[in-house]
């Protein structure tokens, strides 16, 4: 198995981390805290279906946002919260 790396996306106050590496999606369950009952997966149309995780035993909802940084806004969060 290859190593999974955490890449920090430095956008000042809007910084976030991304896991990169072969098998990262399959290890998603290892990253979820015990006892979590619901998860929202936020993705984009350009992400192929095989890279969208499925998580056993947890209620999961899938939300698709537009492409690029311009869609990572409070307006998008508001829309996601209303879905």
N, C-alpha and C positions, 0 to 999 in steps of 0.2 A: 504494500500500500504506500502511495506517495505521501509526502508530508503536506499538511494543510497549513497555509500561512494566513495571518491576519494582516490585511492591508488597510492602513488608516487613510481615509479620504479627507484631506485637510481643507476644510471650507470654513475655517474660523469657528464661529458659534454653531454652524450647521455641519460640523465634522461628523463623520460616522465611520464605522469599520465594516469591511467586507471580508468574508472567508473565501480563500481561493485555493484550489487544489483538486486533484482527481479524487472523487468520492466525498466531497464536502457536503453535497446534498444528502447523501445516504447517512451522514453522521449528524444530521440536524437534530434527531431525537436526543443525542448526547448533550446538546446545548440548551435544551428546554428544562427549566427547573421542575423538580418533582411536584406533583399536585396541580399543575396547570391543567385547566379544563377546556379552555378555548384559546385558539390562536387565529390571528388574521395574517394571511400571507399576501403581501403586496408585491406585484410583479408588473412586467410590461409585455406587450404583445410579442416583442422580438425574442423573448425568452422561450425557447422550445419547451414543449410539454414535459419531456423527459427530465428537465432540470427544475421542474416545479415539484416541491416535496409533498409526499403524503405522510401523514403522521397517524399512526394507529392509536386508538383509544383517546383521542383528543378531538373535540369539535373544531373543525377547521373551516374557515371561509376564505375564498380566493377573491382578491380585488386587483383589477388591472388599471394601471395609470398610464398616462402618456409617456412618450419617449423623452429622455434627457433631463438635465438638471432643472429646466424651467417648470417641470411638473412637480418638483419636490418643494411644495409651498404649503402655507397654511390653508389656502383655498382647497388644495387637494386633500389635506387632512380633514377639513370640514366635510367634504364630499364623502370621504371614506367613512366618517363617523355616522353619516346619515344612511349608509347602505345596510 
